[in-house]
Amino acid sequence: MGRWAGSTLPWELGGNNFFRGEVEQMASVNRVILIGNLGRDPETRYLPSGAAVCEFSIATSEKFKGRDGQMQERTEWHRITVFGKMAEVCGKYLEKGRPVYIEGSIRSEEYEAKDGSGKKRSYKIVAQSVQFLGARSGAPMGDDAGGGASRGRAPAQVGGGGDDVAPMDDEDIPF
């Protein structure tokens, strides 16, 4: 009789009815995580409502071995848009070349081509989270500008507790 006994078919077992052409709506995710370097200084503007908007681009690079066996590098450019208080912070502290971590979603924009060839579509990342990586340019190496702990200090703790704990020094670490 084959794999399915009697009249019991996959869609009769309570699963998706794909085989009969009845596909249920699946959940979707529009989430992007990028780590890259700013390609230009950010531009900040304000909407009529007073909300800040900051725009900049970042480059991400990947290295791979080509068909000829030689290492190659591919760089992709991503347009980033940030809104609100984070936009003001980005406009104030980010600069060309600075590494950043971006978490957000992809948005598409349709526009008319300048040469009259029809409609074009471009994509940008709307950031919900931006984390500055590395040190600010011109900052001494021990400066805590980038998100890591300064040398000789424990990282700052976010959240409760810990008021009675003394900060650790490098000599206190047992290894």
Buried (B, 14 or more C-beta within 10 A) or exposed (E): EEEEEEEEEBEEEEEEBEEEEEEEEEEEEEEBEBEBBBBEEBEBEEEEEEEBBBBBBBBBEEEEEEEEEEEEEEEEEBBBBBBEEBBBBBBEEBBEEBBBBBBBEEEEEEEEEEEEEEEEEEEBBBBBEBEBBBBBEEEEEEEBBBBEEBEEEBEEEEEEEEEEEEEEEEEEEEE
